[in-house]
């Protein structure tokens, strides 16, 4: 072999060896870098690429959460003029129409009584529940002294004193929604002193829970036209009784923005 050809072979061999060594150096450097940055005592492992995840749907721009239902008192839920309405307002300026109105759903109220009481069915159920609660909660026993009175019965009851009794056609008793309540013992029945008895005080504080209103308060004579009657309770339903209680309004005239009725026209 000539010198020239031998020299060329050596050059090619040296270049090949240099290339192999260079690749080894690069590979070694890469391994060192991986080991240098791996946590102590661990070897780095290849990280799998994360799979794409489906995002939760976003609300449309400008959308709002659904409204929450809130109980709101409706002052027009019942008529104050219809004699069959549980909200009918009867006073010296507002006679029943027709004046000889008689409810068509009167029932006998199964409670202790002086005279057998009749009331409209809804009011009767509420009275029974209220009397039972007085017994269960406070060991107090109530009785009916008077409930429904017809136009003709009221004509017999009316004694000419317009602050004590209503004229026929103008009496809440004629609605079938009212009861004069006393203690079963008879103590202070139909007397102002009933307000000072345990029974009278319990009724004053709790009647609204059952849909009843103490209709003729002591401080509202100029509004209602009647002397204080701590025994006279009128059924108006729990929606209205609770609303009046919460707002501190004690007469139907004031609640419904009606004129005071101290006298007959």
PARO-729505 format. One line per 3 residues: number of its first residue (from 1); their letters; for each residue x, y, z of C-alpha. Coordinates in Angstrom, 2 decimals, always signed. Example, Ala and Ser with C-alpha at 12.3 -4.5 7.8 and 13.67 -1.06 7.14 Angstrom:
% PARO-729505
1) as) +12.30/-4.50/+7.80  +13.67/-1.06/+7.14
END
This chain:
% PARO-729505
1) xxx) +0.00/+0.00/+0.00  +1.29/+3.41/-0.93  +1.90/+6.10/+1.65
4) xxx) -0.76/+8.30/+0.21  -3.51/+5.69/+0.33  -2.55/+4.53/+3.86
7) xxx) -2.67/+8.07/+5.11  -6.19/+8.62/+3.78  -7.47/+5.46/+5.52
10) xxx) -6.07/+6.56/+8.82  -7.75/+9.96/+8.47  -11.10/+8.37/+7.78
13) xxx) -10.67/+5.95/+10.70  -9.73/+8.77/+13.07  -12.74/+10.81/+11.99
16) xxx) -15.06/+7.82/+12.60  -13.58/+7.24/+16.03  -13.93/+10.95/+16.86
19) xxx) -17.60/+10.90/+15.81  -18.34/+7.88/+17.98  -16.60/+9.42/+20.96
22) xxx) -18.49/+12.69/+20.47  -21.83/+10.92/+20.44  -20.90/+9.03/+23.60
25) xxx) -19.95/+12.26/+25.33  -23.25/+13.89/+24.37  -25.24/+10.84/+25.53
28) xxx) -23.36/+10.78/+28.83  -24.03/+14.47/+29.39  -27.74/+13.92/+28.83
31) xxx) -27.82/+11.06/+31.35  -25.95/+13.20/+33.89  -28.42/+16.04/+33.44
34) xxx) -31.39/+13.74/+34.05  -29.82/+12.24/+37.17  -28.74/+15.64/+38.48
37) xxx) -32.27/+17.06/+38.47  -34.11/+13.94/+39.67  -35.21/+13.85/+43.40
40) xxx) -32.69/+12.28/+45.77  -32.85/+8.52/+45.80  -35.08/+8.41/+42.76
43) xxx) -34.49/+8.10/+39.10  -36.35/+10.23/+36.68  -39.08/+8.56/+34.73
46) xxx) -40.55/+9.76/+31.51  -43.73/+11.79/+32.04  -46.71/+10.77/+30.02
49) xxx) -48.45/+13.56/+28.22  -51.71/+14.62/+29.92  -54.90/+13.61/+28.20
52) xxx) -57.23/+16.55/+27.40  -60.14/+16.82/+29.90  -63.66/+18.02/+29.18
55) xxx) -64.43/+21.34/+30.86  -67.72/+21.85/+32.79  -70.21/+23.90/+30.78
58) xxx) -70.12/+27.57/+31.66  -73.32/+29.62/+32.14  -74.28/+31.74/+29.21
61) xxx) -73.20/+35.37/+29.50  -75.83/+37.44/+31.33  -77.71/+34.41/+32.70
64) xxx) -79.05/+34.59/+36.26  -79.86/+31.88/+38.84  -83.53/+30.85/+38.99
67) xxx) -85.65/+32.97/+41.35  -86.42/+31.69/+44.85  -90.08/+31.53/+45.81
70) xxx) -90.87/+33.76/+48.80  -94.25/+33.85/+50.51  -95.65/+37.34/+50.10
73) xxx) -98.86/+38.46/+51.76  -101.57/+39.25/+49.22  -103.91/+41.97/+50.57
76) xxx) -106.44/+41.14/+47.86  -106.65/+37.41/+48.51  -110.19/+37.77/+49.88
79) xxx) -112.96/+40.31/+49.62  -113.72/+42.66/+52.51  -117.24/+43.25/+51.16
82) xxx) -118.57/+39.78/+50.37  -120.41/+38.51/+53.48  -119.17/+34.97/+52.72
85) xxx) -115.51/+36.07/+52.78  -113.42/+35.33/+55.86  -112.08/+38.88/+55.57
88) xxx) -115.43/+40.66/+55.41  -115.32/+43.85/+57.47  -118.49/+44.49/+59.42
91) xxx) -118.84/+47.64/+61.51  -121.23/+50.53/+62.09  -120.51/+51.90/+58.62
94) xxx) -120.43/+48.55/+56.86  -123.56/+46.42/+57.26  -123.78/+42.96/+55.77
97) xxx) -125.19/+42.78/+52.26  -127.76/+41.32/+52.22  -128.53/+42.61/+55.67
100) xxx) -130.15/+39.32/+56.70  -127.22/+37.24/+55.41  -126.96/+33.68/+56.72
103) xxx) -123.92/+31.44/+56.07  -124.60/+28.18/+54.25  -121.87/+26.11/+55.94
106) xxx) -122.75/+26.42/+59.63  -121.79/+23.49/+61.84  -122.09/+22.72/+65.52
109) xxx) -118.79/+23.48/+67.27  -117.76/+20.54/+69.50  -116.47/+22.53/+72.49
112) xxx) -117.66/+23.29/+76.02  -120.39/+25.92/+75.89  -123.15/+27.87/+77.57
115) xxx) -125.42/+27.68/+74.53  -124.77/+25.25/+71.70  -122.47/+27.16/+69.34
118) xxx) -122.70/+27.29/+65.56  -119.92/+28.61/+63.32  -118.81/+28.29/+59.75
121) xxx) -116.89/+25.04/+59.26  -113.45/+26.61/+58.77  -113.79/+28.78/+61.86
124) xxx) -115.14/+25.84/+63.87  -112.08/+23.72/+63.08  -109.81/+26.59/+64.14
127) xxx) -111.68/+27.08/+67.44  -111.38/+23.38/+68.27  -107.63/+23.50/+67.59
130) xxx) -107.23/+26.64/+69.71  -109.17/+25.27/+72.68  -107.10/+22.08/+72.54
133) xxx) -103.85/+24.03/+72.43  -104.87/+26.06/+75.50  -105.45/+22.82/+77.39
136) xxx) -102.27/+21.11/+76.14  -99.92/+24.07/+76.43  -101.22/+25.92/+79.48
139) xxx) -103.68/+23.58/+81.22  -106.44/+26.14/+80.57  -109.99/+25.18/+79.65
142) xxx) -112.13/+27.44/+77.51  -115.81/+27.56/+76.65  -118.11/+29.25/+74.16
145) xxx) -120.51/+31.85/+75.55  -121.99/+32.81/+72.17  -121.19/+32.20/+68.51
148) xxx) -123.38/+32.56/+65.41  -126.44/+34.74/+65.83  -128.90/+35.28/+63.00
151) xxx) -130.32/+38.65/+62.01  -133.47/+37.90/+64.00  -131.60/+36.64/+67.05
154) xxx) -129.47/+39.79/+67.00  -132.64/+41.85/+66.86  -133.62/+40.27/+70.18
157) xxx) -130.14/+40.71/+71.68  -129.71/+44.37/+70.70  -130.44/+46.49/+73.78
160) xxx) -130.15/+49.98/+72.31  -126.66/+50.67/+73.66  -124.58/+51.03/+70.52
163) xxx) -121.28/+50.70/+72.38  -122.20/+47.31/+73.82  -124.24/+45.50/+71.17
166) xxx) -124.54/+45.75/+67.41  -127.74/+46.35/+65.53  -129.06/+43.43/+63.47
169) xxx) -127.28/+43.29/+60.12  -124.20/+45.01/+61.60  -123.05/+42.25/+63.95
172) xxx) -119.94/+40.13/+63.39  -121.76/+37.24/+65.07  -124.04/+37.11/+62.03
175) xxx) -121.05/+36.17/+59.82  -120.60/+32.84/+61.58  -116.92/+33.73/+62.11
178) xxx) -117.08/+35.05/+65.68  -117.19/+33.54/+69.13  -117.42/+35.08/+72.57
181) xxx) -114.98/+32.95/+74.57  -114.71/+32.52/+78.32  -113.20/+30.23/+80.90
184) xxx) -114.95/+26.90/+81.32  -115.21/+27.81/+85.00  -117.36/+30.83/+84.11
187) xxx) -114.96/+33.21/+85.85  -115.39/+36.77/+84.43  -117.46/+35.56/+81.48
190) xxx) -118.50/+38.44/+79.18  -116.84/+40.89/+81.55  -113.82/+43.17/+81.12
193) xxx) -112.11/+41.37/+84.00  -111.70/+38.39/+81.64  -108.64/+40.25/+80.32
196) xxx) -106.93/+39.70/+83.66  -107.57/+35.96/+83.84  -105.06/+33.35/+82.71
199) xxx) -107.51/+32.28/+80.00  -107.95/+35.83/+78.71  -104.22/+36.47/+78.65
202) xxx) -103.49/+33.22/+76.85  -106.08/+34.07/+74.18  -104.72/+37.60/+73.82
205) xxx) -101.22/+36.24/+73.19  -102.00/+33.16/+71.11  -105.27/+33.58/+69.21
208) xxx) -103.49/+34.90/+66.12  -101.69/+31.55/+65.73  -105.06/+29.98/+64.94
211) xxx) -106.40/+32.73/+62.70  -108.30/+34.79/+65.28  -108.31/+38.50/+66.07
214) xxx) -109.28/+40.14/+69.35  -111.69/+42.40/+67.48  -112.42/+45.17/+69.99
217) xxx) -109.20/+46.21/+71.80  -109.28/+48.55/+74.79  -107.36/+51.32/+73.02
220) xxx) -109.36/+51.28/+69.76  -112.87/+52.27/+70.88  -112.79/+55.33/+68.59
223) xxx) -111.97/+53.06/+65.66  -114.31/+50.12/+66.25  -117.13/+51.92/+68.03
226) xxx) -117.37/+49.29/+70.77  -116.15/+49.08/+74.32  -113.31/+46.73/+75.16
229) xxx) -114.43/+43.10/+74.73  -111.57/+40.78/+75.72  -113.83/+37.80/+75.04
232) xxx) -114.82/+38.65/+71.42  -112.64/+36.82/+68.86  -113.16/+36.99/+65.11
235) xxx) -111.82/+34.41/+62.68  -109.87/+35.94/+59.76  -107.55/+33.06/+58.81
238) xxx) -103.89/+32.63/+59.67  -102.53/+34.57/+56.67  -104.18/+37.79/+57.80
241) xxx) -103.88/+37.19/+61.55  -100.13/+36.60/+61.29  -99.66/+39.60/+59.01
244) xxx) -101.52/+41.87/+61.42  -99.62/+40.46/+64.39  -96.25/+40.92/+62.69
247) xxx) -97.08/+44.50/+61.73  -98.63/+45.40/+65.09  -102.01/+46.38/+63.59
250) xxx) -104.97/+45.51/+65.82  -108.12/+46.47/+63.88  -109.46/+45.52/+60.47
253) xxx) -110.36/+49.15/+59.80  -106.76/+50.27/+60.18  -105.30/+47.34/+58.29
256) xxx) -107.52/+47.86/+55.25  -107.35/+51.67/+55.42  -111.04/+51.99/+56.17
259) xxx) -112.54/+54.95/+58.04  -113.09/+54.64/+61.78  -116.65/+53.59/+62.63
262) xxx) -117.46/+54.97/+66.10  -121.09/+55.72/+65.16  -123.79/+54.64/+62.75
265) x) -124.52/+56.95/+59.85
END
